[in-house]
Amino acid sequence: MHYVFIPGAWHGGWSWHPVGHLIREAGHGATALTMPGLSLGDDPAGLRLSDAVDHIVAEVERRDLREVVLVGHSWGGIPITGAAHRLGDRLAGLAYFSAFIPRPGESMAAAMGPMEGFITDIIAASPDSTIGLDFAAFQQGLMPGEPEALQRLVFDQLMPQPGGYMLDALDLPGVHTLGLPVTYVLAEDDKALAAPGTELAARVGVQPVLVPGGHEALLTSPNSVAEAILST
């Protein structure tokens, strides 16, 4: 298999490196992609969700990857769902890690319920139509309970998220229609999901595989996350 890792909002491919190295040590291919606009020096203005989906598809095709398992973290569950419908026989399966599973027509912002208006307003007020994340919100929501030095190290890698990535939605049937194996790995102490992890896993017709840790367990418990991805 060749595992293609897609990061969550504000993150880059770097966030998947600890898991990716373990996947490679197990004898598989591993590629971690950073979405357009989220590398240092990128221009995020005007990017839409379709640009992220296009990037995944283009990179898989450019690298001529086969037997691909798309793996998405958090927001990354949305673009891998879109890409899965376009990769045809290159695709061998999907794995969602503490990821959002979109309903048809539901954006990441809409999934946040009462926060949707706040997110929309922040993006509209930003000169480059992005939305950032402050350190307190990161500490409390994405990485609670970890040493502050580690929280700061991870936070300092984050980039503002292109607004279109949060506001746009897919209008596609569920991935169960593709007839591919699907795994949902859930960090048992995750406090950052837009809906309960069991509910999100049910949207793709599976029971979640639990791993220790919170939303950033791909960095804090990479062995458990890698084992869970490989075991299903």
Buried (B, 14 or more C-beta within 10 A) or exposed (E): BBBBBBBBBBBBBBBBBBBBBBBBEBEBBBBBBBBBBBEEEBEBBEBBBBBBBBBBBEBBEEEEBEBBBBBBBBBBBBBBBBBBBBBEEBBBBBBBBBBBBBBEEBBBBBBBEEEBEEBBEBBEEBEBBBBEBEEEEBBEBBBBEBEEEEBEEBBEEBBBBBBBBBBBBBEBEBBEEBEBEBBBBBBBBBEBBBBEBEEBBBBBEBEBBBBEBBBBBBBBBBEBBBBBBBEB
